[in-house]
Amino acid sequence: MKSKEATTKRIVDAALSAFAEKGVHQVTVRAIAKRAGISTTRMYRFFPGKEELLVAVVADKLTEMTDGLREHLQGIVGTANKLRKCTWFILHFFESCPEFASLMFVANPLQIWGRPPRGGPAAEQARILAEIVQEGQLAGEVRPDINIKQLRDLYFGGLQRLTYLWLARGMPNKLTDAADGFTKLVFDGIKQPEGAVLKCPFLEWLEATKGPTAQPEVDHGVEVR
């Protein structure tokens, strides 16, 4: 790793731990620089201010999470299995880095989590969930009437709630213990009911476009008197 990249990483890591411990507003740039082992003047060469540093911290960890999620989903077959892996990996990531979880959901959640940048790693995680649901719909495993935007809000909001309560209670157990129950709750709400008749989208379109001008079917049989 190059010297500049190593220094940036050291600053970001120092800021993450400082923000998680004391909160974003209580931490000074001087304190972060001291924790990173560099001068305040030098740190300003990397980040103009605390807000830019906060964005860098969140983007760095969310990118790491999203890249790992994509990798862990490779080779997983079936909507329920993919959904469980997605849930387990996100919870495991927060469990492995409680400082980041605290920053996301306790220290300053409205500024960070409530308004993720467009096209960023948070948006990429939403796309991953949408892909899982859409693949399930094509496979006939998921109901076709699911509102993916609403599901996204419920899904990530539920993960946020689980993580927040885990932190607030002092991390009494493994956060990933909640993965199976949460996945079942979500999948039961979106899965295709048993015995549902699946229709070909093309045939449905033909039926919808068949208007009053359509030619009546001709019976070529022979009438028997």
C-alpha positions in Angstrom: 0.0 0.0 0.0 1.3 3.4 -1.0 2.2 6.0 1.7 -0.7 8.3 0.9 -3.2 5.4 0.8 -1.8 4.1 4.1 -2.2 7.5 5.8 -5.7 7.9 4.4 -6.6 4.5 5.8 -5.1 5.4 9.2 -7.1 8.6 9.3 -10.4 6.9 8.3 -9.9 4.2 10.9 -9.1 6.7 13.6 -12.1 8.8 12.7 -14.4 5.7 12.8 -13.4 4.7 16.3 -13.5 8.3 17.5 -17.0 9.0 16.0 -18.3 5.7 17.4 -17.0 6.4 20.9 -17.9 10.1 21.4 -20.3 11.0 18.6 -19.8 13.0 15.5 -20.4 16.4 17.0 -18.2 15.9 20.1 -15.1 14.8 18.2 -12.7 17.4 17.0 -10.4 17.2 14.0 -7.4 17.7 16.3 -8.5 14.6 18.3 -8.8 12.5 15.2 -5.4 13.6 14.0 -3.8 12.8 17.3 -5.4 9.3 17.3 -4.1 8.8 13.7 -0.6 9.8 14.8 -0.3 12.8 12.4 -0.5 16.6 12.7 -3.7 18.5 12.3 -2.2 20.5 9.5 -1.2 17.4 7.6 -4.6 15.8 8.1 -6.3 18.8 6.5 -4.3 18.0 3.3 -6.3 14.8 3.1 -9.7 16.0 4.3 -10.9 19.7 4.2 -13.1 19.2 7.2 -14.9 16.8 9.6 -18.0 16.4 7.3 -15.8 15.2 4.4 -14.1 12.8 6.7 -17.4 11.5 7.9 -18.5 10.8 4.4 -15.2 9.1 3.6 -15.6 6.8 6.7 -19.1 5.7 5.8 -18.3 5.3 2.1 -15.2 3.2 2.9 -17.0 0.7 5.2 -20.2 0.5 3.0 -18.1 -0.2 -0.1 -16.3 -2.9 1.8 -19.6 -4.4 2.9 -21.2 -4.2 -0.5 -18.2 -5.8 -2.3 -18.2 -8.6 0.3 -21.9 -9.1 -0.1 -21.7 -9.5 -3.9 -18.9 -12.0 -3.5 -20.7 -14.1 -0.9 -23.9 -14.3 -3.0 -22.0 -16.0 -5.8 -23.1 -19.6 -6.3 -26.2 -19.2 -4.0 -29.3 -20.7 -5.6 -32.9 -19.9 -4.7 -34.6 -16.8 -3.4 -34.8 -17.8 0.2 -31.2 -18.9 0.3 -30.0 -15.7 -1.3 -32.1 -13.6 1.0 -30.8 -15.4 4.0 -27.2 -15.0 2.9 -27.8 -11.3 2.3 -29.3 -10.9 5.8 -26.6 -13.0 7.5 -23.7 -11.2 5.8 -25.0 -7.7 6.6 -25.6 -8.6 10.3 -22.2 -10.3 10.4 -20.5 -7.2 9.1 -22.0 -5.1 11.8 -21.3 -7.7 14.4 -17.6 -7.8 13.3 -17.3 -4.0 13.3 -19.6 -2.7 16.1 -17.9 0.7 15.9 -19.2 1.2 12.4 -22.7 -0.1 13.4 -22.7 2.4 16.3 -21.7 5.2 13.9 -24.5 4.2 11.4 -27.3 3.7 13.9 -26.5 5.5 17.1 -24.0 8.3 16.7 -25.6 10.2 13.8 -28.1 7.9 11.9 -30.2 10.6 10.3 -27.3 12.3 8.5 -25.6 9.1 7.4 -28.2 6.4 6.9 -31.3 8.5 6.1 -29.9 10.1 3.0 -27.4 7.8 1.2 -25.7 9.3 -1.9 -27.2 8.3 -5.2 -25.2 5.6 -6.9 -23.2 4.9 -3.8 -22.7 1.6 -2.0 -25.9 2.0 0.0 -27.8 2.3 -3.3 -25.9 -0.8 -4.6 -27.2 -2.8 -1.7 -30.7 -1.8 -2.6 -30.1 -3.0 -6.1 -28.8 -6.3 -4.8 -32.1 -6.8 -2.9 -34.1 -5.8 -6.0 -32.2 -8.3 -8.1 -32.9 -11.1 -5.6 -36.6 -10.3 -5.6 -36.9 -10.0 -9.4 -35.0 -13.3 -10.0 -37.5 -14.9 -7.6 -40.4 -13.5 -9.5 -39.1 -14.9 -12.7 -38.6 -18.2 -11.1 -42.1 -18.2 -9.7 -40.9 -18.1 -6.1 -42.0 -14.6 -5.3 -45.3 -12.9 -5.8 -45.4 -10.6 -8.9 -47.2 -7.8 -7.1 -44.4 -7.0 -4.6 -43.6 -3.3 -4.4 -39.8 -3.5 -4.3 -39.3 0.1 -3.0 -41.5 -0.6 0.0 -39.8 -4.0 0.6 -36.4 -2.3 0.5 -37.5 0.2 3.2 -39.0 -2.5 5.4 -36.0 -4.9 4.9 -33.2 -2.4 5.6 -35.2 -0.7 8.2 -35.7 -4.0 10.0 -31.9 -4.7 9.8 -31.3 -1.3 11.3 -33.7 -1.9 14.1 -32.1 -5.3 14.9 -28.6 -3.8 15.0 -29.7 -0.8 17.0 -31.3 -2.9 19.7 -28.3 -5.2 19.8 -26.0 -2.2 20.4 -28.4 -0.7 23.0 -28.6 -3.9 25.0 -24.8 -4.1 25.2 -24.3 -6.8 22.5 -25.5 -9.6 24.7 -25.3 -12.3 22.0 -24.4 -12.8 18.3 -26.3 -10.4 16.0 -26.3 -13.1 13.3 -28.5 -15.3 15.6 -31.4 -13.1 14.3 -30.7 -13.9 10.6 -32.9 -17.0 10.2 -35.9 -15.6 11.9 -35.7 -12.3 10.1 -35.2 -14.0 6.7 -38.2 -16.2 7.3 -40.4 -13.3 8.2 -39.5 -11.4 5.1 -39.7 -14.4 2.7 -43.1 -15.5 4.1 -44.4 -12.1 3.2 -43.2 -12.1 -0.4 -43.3 -15.8 -1.5 -45.7 -17.1 -4.1 -48.6 -18.9 -2.3 -48.7 -22.7 -2.8 -50.9 -23.8 -5.6 -50.8 -20.4 -7.4 -51.1 -20.7 -11.2 -48.3 -19.1 -13.0 -49.0 -17.4 -16.3 -46.7 -16.6 -19.2 -46.3 -12.8 -19.3 -46.5 -12.8 -23.1 -49.8 -14.7 -23.0 -51.1 -12.3 -20.4 -50.2 -9.4 -22.8 -52.0 -11.1 -25.7 -55.1 -11.5 -23.6 -55.0 -7.9 -22.5 -54.6 -6.6 -26.1 -57.4 -8.8 -27.5 -60.1 -6.3 -28.0 -63.6 -6.2 -29.6 -62.1 -6.1 -33.1 -60.5 -9.5 -32.7 -61.7 -12.1 -35.2 -64.0 -14.7 -33.7 -62.6 -18.2 -33.6 -63.7 -20.4 -36.6 -65.0 -23.9 -35.9 -63.9 -26.1 -38.7 -65.7 -29.1 -37.4 -68.6 -30.8 -39.2 -72.0 -30.3 -37.7 -73.8 -33.5 -37.2 -77.6 -33.4 -37.4 
